[in-house]
Amino acid sequence: MSDSAINDGTGTGEDGRPPTGDGTRAVRAGLPEPVKHEPTLPGPVFAAHFHLPGEPTGPYTYGRDENPTWTRLESAITELEAPGRDDVETLVFASGMAAISAVLFSQLRAGDVAVLPDDGYQVLPLVRAQLEAYGIEVRTAPTGADAQLDVLAGAKLLWIETPSNPGLDVCDVRRLAEAAHAHGALVAVDNTLATPLGQRPLELGADFSVASGTKQLTGHGDVLLGYVTGRDAAAMTAVRRWRKIVGAIPGPMEAWLAHRSIATLQLRVDRQNATALKVAEALRTRPEITGLRYPGLPDDPSHKIASRQMLRHGCVVSFTLPSRARADRFLETLRLVEGATSFGGVRSTAERRGRWGGDAVPEGFVRLSVGAEDPEDLVADLLRALEESAD
């Protein structure tokens, strides 16, 4: 779906109901029913245990199992990931990796086969090693060109990351999900880079949408959080059980901060995505830059499929400078872009990904996360830094 097809939240919905545009949904997601003299978004509930006389029934018994602050956040994320669905649930975790681990290790057993991308998040090789240590066979293939289709036979779970991090390749989620289900495999999509305002994996056929809420969902670089949204009750029960066993739970303050931040998600996403496109258009004219990737560019290799399945194209732009030294000088010369890892924040950040050693990228490869600065200021800073960092 193209950006022009996005509901802007104006007008009235069917049968006179309130509008359900992305902005309206984000602002109101997960809020309790209004109560006179009570806050519109109640503060975080700090509780290790709850009053529990008699039999242990009811929603809140012990702080590792449930918390009212989590419940509100989980409801909000569900509304964003699967609008209008009442057969979907979300579980929040202490980090994105906690959420990823919960899906993989709750669904797979010794002897199972998992299919992962070989160009995804840099921690996935560590995940692969741990899965293999538990007797799980792991197959990998690139994200682009739907290459994971070729290694699906006999798989129990297919893990998709689209757009991929940091290469920004995009695959056809619907096509892969249909093929995986035909093989009897579950499908999980890492939706971190897209966010639920950019892509809704469950609507494309996935069983799980998994993400790091540390990134653009919360957007301020001050929260570690993850979540799993799923449509299969039995599978989500297993994920919930894993969370209970491992105890990978978010603090109530982190959950409250995340919920508060979601109210501005549509504003941030639209600003950052629009600026990212302007940045990509400016960088494409530079002779020292190669391998420029942004799914929103009409000539990007992923643009065709991205425009079919994504509502918005993300805030990350990647490109390669001629050498490690040139990339380092460029990053040091920037004034409006902070040198930091992660992405999705309101302040632009960038890094040379090769410094971590976990991504198969050239030494001069740069991942740029576009923030909410004025686009003209950011473009000017980037172009100035390119000029001043030249040999």
Secondary structure as GFF3:
##gff-version 3
##sequence-region A 1 391
A	DSSP	three_ten_helix	3	5	.	.	.	ID=ss1
A	DSSP	three_ten_helix	14	16	.	.	.	ID=ss2
A	DSSP	alpha_helix	22	28	.	.	.	ID=ss3
A	DSSP	alpha_helix	68	81	.	.	.	ID=ss4
A	DSSP	beta_strand	89	93	.	.	.	ID=ss5
A	DSSP	alpha_helix	96	107	.	.	.	ID=ss6
A	DSSP	beta_strand	113	117	.	.	.	ID=ss7
A	DSSP	alpha_helix	124	133	.	.	.	ID=ss8
A	DSSP	beta_strand	137	141	.	.	.	ID=ss9
A	DSSP	three_ten_helix	144	151	.	.	.	ID=ss10
A	DSSP	beta_strand	157	161	.	.	.	ID=ss11
A	DSSP	alpha_helix	173	182	.	.	.	ID=ss12
A	DSSP	beta_strand	186	190	.	.	.	ID=ss13
A	DSSP	three_ten_helix	201	204	.	.	.	ID=ss14
A	DSSP	beta_strand	208	212	.	.	.	ID=ss15
A	DSSP	beta_strand	226	230	.	.	.	ID=ss16
A	DSSP	alpha_helix	233	246	.	.	.	ID=ss17
A	DSSP	alpha_helix	252	262	.	.	.	ID=ss18
A	DSSP	alpha_helix	265	283	.	.	.	ID=ss19
A	DSSP	beta_strand	290	293	.	.	.	ID=ss20
A	DSSP	alpha_helix	303	309	.	.	.	ID=ss21
A	DSSP	beta_strand	316	320	.	.	.	ID=ss22
A	DSSP	alpha_helix	324	333	.	.	.	ID=ss23
A	DSSP	beta_strand	338	339	.	.	.	ID=ss24
A	DSSP	beta_strand	349	352	.	.	.	ID=ss25
A	DSSP	three_ten_helix	353	355	.	.	.	ID=ss26
A	DSSP	beta_strand	365	369	.	.	.	ID=ss27
A	DSSP	alpha_helix	375	388	.	.	.	ID=ss28
###
